[in-house]
Amino acid sequence: MANRKLGCLSIFLFVVLCASLLFNLVLGVVAFDRFTGGSRDQEQVPRFRETIVERGHKGNRDKIVVIAMRGVISSSLPGNVGDSMVDDMRYALDQAREDENVRAIVLEIDSPGGEVTASDVIYNAVVRARAKKPVVVYMDSLAASGGYYVACGGRYLMASDTTITGSIGVIIQTLNYEQLFNKVGLASVVFKSGKFKDMLNGARPITPEEREYVQSFVMGTYEKFLGIVAKERSLPADALRNTIADGRILSGRDAHDHKLIDGLGQMEDAFKKAKELGNAFDATVVKYGPPFALGRILRALGESSRAKLELTLPKQLLPQLESGRAYFLPSYYAP
């Protein structure tokens, strides 16, 4: 009996020793990598991992790459490889553009839009990719406002009948809580260098001059959006301004009727179109995903050990518009 207990104890100690050696080895590899190649890795553009979606002809190295953009477009949302989701989109599009085996790109969009500047950055990245590879945009359930802004960078735009798109417009909001302050006996004290410095201060009414200034800013940004749609879709700006470019949402069918998109179909039709435009009918369809990162796994393990339970609604589902920031979003997303 004593020998059996001693044997079990020896096995247990051996397992613990092996686990400890493995853990220290992993830490050593991470530390060595940071020491020898950390600065080099920071200079390199992160690369995404490829997952096969549809296998092509055996021996054919041609690829159609699927890049997905989902949720609210915001430079504040963290990315998988970059600092933000905007960086991720730029890196993914650049990777596909520089890969000699990639014949075309399918940009899958399921987004209500988001920040003006973030949308513009991604749109320009799509245009750069389009200059070298055909970009087919497939609009999923939602590709409205900033989502449509980004889509305009593609060569061929496709949606399903039930896709929600359009919503060509700009929105800025603020909250006026002056009456609430009066009820509780609070007052806002502001020292400013100019009359417009606190023009979105919710503790006081907005002046007619401030209202005119903000509205002018909104319309200037709207004209940029309108100009991109008019240029990319070869449509007269005045006709758009007086009809569908008034912030309204459209179904995929209506968008096709108004020439905001080129075709109707499903994702498989987008793959087919990309192969046609890329002249790569036997290509393999791959999808970009975050690369394997040991550091991310170790951080996840560390976070999972915390005895804490949180219930958080993701920003992608309930975007909180920040006061004073311009957005390409449908009006129903403004709380």
C-alpha positions as CSV (number, residue, x, y, z in Angstrom):
1,M,0.0,0.0,0.0
2,A,2.8,2.3,0.9
3,N,4.6,1.6,-2.3
4,R,1.4,2.3,-4.3
5,K,1.0,5.7,-2.6
6,L,4.7,6.5,-3.2
7,G,4.2,5.6,-6.9
8,C,1.2,7.8,-7.3
9,L,3.0,10.7,-5.5
10,S,6.0,10.2,-7.9
11,I,3.7,10.4,-10.9
12,F,2.0,13.5,-9.6
13,L,5.3,15.2,-9.0
14,F,6.5,14.2,-12.4
15,V,3.4,15.7,-14.1
16,V,3.8,18.9,-12.0
17,L,7.4,19.1,-13.0
18,C,6.7,18.6,-16.7
19,A,3.9,21.3,-16.6
20,S,6.2,23.7,-14.8
21,L,9.0,23.1,-17.4
22,L,6.6,23.6,-20.3
23,F,5.2,26.8,-18.8
24,N,8.7,28.2,-18.2
25,L,9.7,27.2,-21.7
26,V,6.7,29.1,-23.1
27,L,7.6,32.2,-21.0
28,G,11.2,31.8,-22.2
29,V,10.2,31.7,-25.8
30,V,8.1,34.8,-25.4
31,A,10.8,36.7,-23.6
32,F,13.4,35.7,-26.2
33,D,11.1,36.8,-29.0
34,R,10.6,40.1,-27.4
35,F,14.3,40.6,-26.8
36,T,15.6,39.5,-30.3
37,G,12.7,40.5,-32.6
38,G,10.4,42.8,-30.7
39,S,11.5,45.9,-32.5
40,R,11.5,44.1,-35.8
41,D,7.9,42.8,-35.3
42,Q,6.7,46.3,-34.5
43,E,8.0,47.5,-37.9
44,Q,6.3,44.6,-39.8
45,V,2.7,44.9,-40.9
46,P,0.6,42.1,-39.1
47,R,-0.5,39.3,-41.4
48,F,-3.9,37.6,-41.2
49,R,-4.5,33.9,-41.1
50,E,-6.3,32.3,-44.0
51,T,-9.2,29.9,-43.6
52,I,-10.5,28.0,-46.6
53,V,-14.2,28.7,-47.4
54,E,-14.5,27.1,-50.8
55,R,-11.8,24.8,-52.1
56,G,-10.7,25.4,-55.7
57,H,-9.1,23.2,-58.4
58,K,-6.3,21.1,-57.0
59,G,-2.9,22.6,-57.8
60,N,-4.3,26.0,-58.6
61,R,-2.7,28.7,-56.4
62,D,-5.2,31.4,-57.3
63,K,-7.2,32.8,-54.4
64,I,-10.3,34.9,-53.8
65,V,-10.0,36.6,-50.4
66,V,-13.0,37.4,-48.2
67,I,-12.6,40.3,-45.8
68,A,-15.4,41.0,-43.4
69,M,-16.3,44.4,-41.9
70,R,-19.0,44.0,-39.2
71,G,-20.4,46.3,-36.5
72,V,-20.1,50.0,-35.9
73,I,-17.1,51.6,-37.8
74,S,-15.0,53.2,-35.0
75,S,-11.4,53.9,-34.3
76,S,-12.2,53.3,-30.7
77,L,-13.0,49.6,-31.1
78,P,-9.9,47.4,-30.6
79,G,-8.6,45.3,-33.5
80,N,-7.4,41.8,-33.7
81,V,-3.9,42.7,-35.0
82,G,-3.9,46.5,-35.1
83,D,-4.8,49.1,-32.5
84,S,-8.3,49.4,-33.9
85,M,-10.8,47.8,-36.2
86,V,-9.9,50.5,-38.8
87,D,-6.3,49.4,-38.7
88,D,-7.4,45.8,-39.1
89,M,-9.3,46.7,-42.3
90,R,-6.4,48.6,-43.7
91,Y,-3.9,45.8,-43.0
92,A,-6.2,43.1,-44.4
93,L,-6.9,45.0,-47.6
94,D,-3.2,45.8,-48.0
95,Q,-2.3,42.1,-47.5
96,A,-4.7,41.0,-50.2
97,R,-3.5,43.7,-52.5
98,E,0.1,42.7,-52.2
99,D,-0.4,38.9,-52.4
100,E,0.4,37.8,-55.9
101,N,-1.9,34.8,-55.7
102,V,-5.0,36.9,-54.8
103,R,-7.0,37.5,-57.9
104,A,-9.9,39.4,-56.4
105,I,-11.3,40.5,-53.1
106,V,-14.8,40.1,-51.6
107,L,-15.5,42.7,-49.0
108,E,-18.4,41.5,-46.8
109,I,-20.1,44.4,-45.1
110,D,-22.6,44.1,-42.2
111,S,-22.5,47.5,-40.6
112,P,-24.8,50.4,-39.8
113,G,-22.0,52.8,-40.4
114,G,-20.1,54.8,-37.8
115,E,-17.5,57.6,-37.5
116,V,-17.0,59.9,-40.5
117,T,-13.2,59.8,-40.5
118,A,-13.0,56.1,-39.8
119,S,-15.3,55.3,-42.7
120,D,-13.3,57.6,-45.0
121,V,-10.0,55.8,-44.0
122,I,-11.5,52.4,-44.8
123,Y,-13.1,53.7,-48.1
124,N,-9.7,54.9,-49.2
125,A,-8.1,51.6,-48.4
126,V,-10.7,49.8,-50.5
127,V,-10.0,52.2,-53.4
128,R,-6.2,51.5,-53.1
129,A,-7.0,47.7,-53.2
130,R,-9.4,48.2,-56.2
131,A,-6.6,49.9,-58.2
132,K,-4.7,46.5,-58.2
133,K,-7.4,43.8,-57.7
134,P,-11.1,43.7,-58.4
135,V,-13.1,44.3,-55.2
136,V,-16.6,42.9,-55.0
137,V,-18.7,44.3,-52.2
138,Y,-21.3,42.0,-50.7
139,M,-23.8,43.8,-48.4
140,D,-25.2,41.4,-45.8
141,S,-28.1,42.3,-43.5
142,L,-27.0,46.0,-43.1
143,A,-24.7,48.3,-45.1
144,A,-26.1,51.7,-44.3
145,S,-24.6,55.2,-44.1
146,G,-20.9,54.7,-43.3
147,G,-21.3,51.1,-44.4
148,Y,-22.5,52.2,-47.8
149,Y,-19.8,54.9,-47.8
150,V,-17.1,52.2,-47.6
151,A,-18.9,50.0,-50.1
152,C,-18.6,52.7,-52.7
153,G,-14.9,51.9,-52.9
154,G,-15.7,48.6,-54.5
155,R,-15.8,47.8,-58.2
156,Y,-19.0,45.7,-58.1
157,L,-21.6,46.2,-55.4
158,M,-24.0,43.4,-54.6
159,A,-26.8,42.9,-52.0
160,S,-29.7,40.7,-51.2
161,D,-33.3,41.8,-51.7
162,T,-33.7,42.3,-48.0
163,T,-30.4,44.1,-47.3
164,I,-30.8,47.5,-45.5
165,T,-28.6,50.1,-47.2
166,G,-28.6,53.8,-48.2
167,S,-29.0,56.3,-45.4
168,I,-26.8,58.7,-47.1
169,G,-26.3,61.5,-44.6
170,V,-24.5,62.8,-41.5
171,I,-25.6,63.2,-37.9
172,I,-24.1,65.0,-34.9
173,Q,-26.0,65.0,-31.6
174,T,-25.6,66.5,-28.2
175,L,-27.7,66.4,-25.0
176,N,-29.3,69.4,-23.3
177,Y,-29.6,68.9,-19.6
178,E,-30.1,72.6,-18.6
179,Q,-33.6,72.0,-17.0
180,L,-32.3,69.0,-15.1
181,F,-29.5,71.1,-13.6
182,N,-32.0,73.8,-12.6
183,K,-34.1,71.2,-10.8
184,V,-31.2,69.9,-8.7
185,G,-29.5,73.3,-8.2
186,L,-26.4,72.8,-10.4
187,A,-24.8,75.2,-12.7
188,S,-22.1,74.9,-15.3
189,V,-19.2,77.3,-15.0
190,V,-17.2,77.6,-18.2
191,F,-14.1,79.7,-19.0
192,K,-13.4,79.8,-22.8
193,S,-11.1,81.5,-25.2
194,G,-13.7,82.0,-28.0
195,K,-17.5,82.2,-28.4
196,F,-17.7,78.8,-30.2
197,K,-15.4,76.9,-27.8
198,D,-18.3,75.3,-25.8
199,M,-21.0,75.4,-28.5
200,L,-22.2,71.9,-27.7
201,N,-22.4,72.5,-23.9
202,G,-25.5,70.8,-22.8
203,A,-25.9,73.0,-19.7
204,R,-27.2,75.9,-21.8
205,P,-29.3,76.4,-24.9
206,I,-27.5,76.5,-28.2
207,T,-27.4,79.9,-29.9
208,P,-28.8,80.5,-33.4
209,E,-25.2,81.3,-34.5
210,E,-23.9,78.0,-33.1
211,R,-26.7,76.1,-34.6
212,E,-26.0,77.6,-38.0
213,Y,-22.3,76.8,-37.7
214,V,-22.8,73.1,-36.7
215,Q,-25.4,72.7,-39.5
216,S,-23.0,74.1,-42.0
217,F,-20.3,71.7,-40.8
218,V,-22.8,68.8,-41.2
219,M,-23.8,69.8,-44.7
220,G,-20.2,70.2,-45.7
221,T,-19.5,66.6,-44.6
222,Y,-22.7,65.5,-46.3
223,E,-21.6,67.1,-49.6
224,K,-18.4,65.0,-49.4
225,F,-20.4,61.8,-48.9
226,L,-22.8,62.8,-51.7
227,G,-19.8,63.6,-54.0
228,I,-18.3,60.1,-53.5
229,V,-21.6,58.4,-54.2
230,A,-22.2,60.5,-57.3
231,K,-18.6,59.9,-58.6
232,E,-18.4,56.1,-57.8
233,R,-22.0,55.4,-59.1
234,S,-21.9,57.8,-62.0
235,L,-25.1,59.5,-60.8
236,P,-25.8,63.2,-60.9
237,A,-25.4,64.8,-57.4
238,D,-28.4,67.1,-57.7
239,A,-30.7,64.2,-58.6
240,L,-29.4,62.2,-55.6
241,R,-29.7,65.2,-53.2
242,N,-33.3,65.8,-54.2
243,T,-34.4,62.1,-54.0
244,I,-32.8,59.2,-52.2
245,A,-29.8,60.9,-50.6
246,D,-31.9,62.5,-47.8
247,G,-31.0,60.0,-45.1
248,R,-33.6,57.4,-46.0
249,I,-32.8,53.7,-45.8
250,L,-33.4,51.5,-48.8
251,S,-33.8,47.8,-49.4
252,G,-31.4,46.0,-51.6
253,R,-34.1,45.8,-54.3
254,D,-34.7,49.6,-54.1
255,A,-31.0,50.3,-54.1
256,H,-30.6,48.3,-57.2
257,D,-33.5,50.1,-58.9
258,H,-31.9,53.4,-58.0
259,K,-28.4,52.2,-59.3
260,L,-26.8,52.4,-55.9
261,I,-25.6,48.8,-56.4
262,D,-24.9,46.7,-59.4
263,G,-26.5,43.4,-58.7
264,L,-28.7,41.2,-56.3
265,G,-27.7,37.8,-55.0
266,Q,-26.2,35.8,-52.2
267,M,-22.6,35.4,-51.0
268,E,-22.0,32.6,-53.4
269,D,-22.9,34.9,-56.2
270,A,-20.4,37.4,-54.9
271,F,-17.7,34.6,-55.0
272,K,-18.7,33.8,-58.6
273,K,-18.5,37.5,-59.6
274,A,-15.1,37.9,-58.0
275,K,-13.8,34.8,-59.9
276,E,-15.2,36.3,-63.1
277,L,-13.6,39.7,-62.6
278,G,-10.4,38.2,-61.4
279,N,-10.3,35.7,-64.3
280,A,-9.8,32.9,-61.8
281,F,-12.6,30.5,-62.1
282,D,-10.8,27.6,-60.4
283,A,-9.5,29.8,-57.5
284,T,-9.8,28.8,-53.8
285,V,-11.9,31.1,-51.6
286,V,-10.2,32.0,-48.4
287,K,-11.2,34.2,-45.5
288,Y,-8.9,36.3,-43.4
289,G,-8.9,35.8,-39.6
290,P,-6.7,36.9,-36.7
291,P,-3.3,35.2,-36.6
292,F,-2.3,32.8,-33.9
293,A,-0.8,34.8,-31.1
294,L,0.6,33.2,-28.0
295,G,0.5,36.5,-26.1
296,R,-3.3,36.8,-26.7
297,I,-3.8,33.3,-25.4
298,L,-1.8,33.9,-22.2
299,R,-3.7,37.2,-21.6
300,A,-7.0,35.4,-22.1
301,L,-5.9,32.7,-19.5
302,G,-4.9,35.5,-17.1
303,E,-8.2,37.3,-17.5
304,S,-10.2,34.1,-17.1
305,S,-8.7,33.5,-13.7
306,R,-10.2,36.7,-12.3
307,A,-13.3,36.0,-10.2
308,K,-15.4,38.6,-11.9
309,L,-18.7,38.5,-13.8
310,E,-19.7,41.3,-16.1
311,L,-22.7,41.6,-18.4
312,T,-21.9,44.2,-21.1
313,L,-23.9,44.9,-24.2
314,P,-21.4,45.3,-27.1
315,K,-21.1,48.7,-28.7
316,Q,-21.7,47.1,-32.1
317,L,-25.3,46.4,-31.1
318,L,-26.0,49.5,-29.1
319,P,-23.6,52.3,-30.4
320,Q,-23.3,55.2,-28.0
321,L,-22.9,58.4,-30.0
322,E,-20.4,60.7,-28.5
323,S,-21.4,64.3,-28.2
324,G,-19.9,66.5,-30.8
325,R,-18.6,63.7,-33.0
326,A,-19.8,63.4,-36.6
327,Y,-21.2,60.0,-37.8
328,F,-22.4,58.3,-40.9
329,L,-25.3,56.5,-39.2
330,P,-29.1,56.0,-39.7
331,S,-31.2,58.3,-37.5
332,Y,-32.6,55.3,-35.6
333,Y,-29.2,54.6,-34.2
334,A,-29.1,57.9,-32.3
335,P,-30.3,57.3,-28.8
